[in-house]
Amino acid sequence: MDIKLIIFLVIAYFMGSIPTGVVIGKKFKGIDIREHGSKNTGATNAYRVLGMPYGIIVLFADALKGYIPVFLASLIGLAGLQLILVGLVTIVGHTLSIFLKFKGGKGVATSLGVFIYLVPNVVLILVVVFLLIAFSTKYVSLASVSAAGLFPILVLFMPIKESLGRWNVFGFALVIAVFVIFKHRSNIKRLLHGNENKFKV
């Protein structure tokens, strides 16, 4: 295996593992968001527990830690499946953080950052879909699951960078979609029973 790839896989995992929601909550509010709300470490729970400004900061920070590893990896010549591996490991780091005893968030914002670099045109559509569903229903979980399910379908039909390969990206998108939906399984149960938490603007 390419030594550059090995180095970047390690960097990607540790960068993805940074628990931004936990760090920001403790630093600025003296609150461990794992003890409040949904107890999730991601942007939605940060928004709910810490307030809108901090929720937005966590969202951007989690997306940025997804974007940076694949961007830097591309600068040193990694491409195709190598970039996809770097992106995948970054997302795994977020959801199975070494700093949180291999627990973490649901991977939506970090996946967003990875795919903003890989397939920005697809992400643009997914963001619109996410916002429409989130603001019309007030269910972030429903918007996340819907966008995740639509993701691999769009990859099949939207223009994809030749260097990445459509089927490589489709496989990655399918894995991430299944993973994100699986991580939302408790939310899906609550949605079906009508007791899922809504977000307030």
Secondary structure as UniProt FT lines:
FT   HELIX           3..17
FT   HELIX           20..24
FT   HELIX           25..29
FT   HELIX           33..35
FT   TURN            37..38
FT   HELIX           43..50
FT   HELIX           52..75
FT   TURN            76..77
FT   HELIX           81..95
FT   HELIX           98..100
FT   HELIX           108..118
FT   HELIX           120..137
FT   HELIX           140..157
FT   TURN            162..164
FT   HELIX           166..183
FT   HELIX           185..193
//
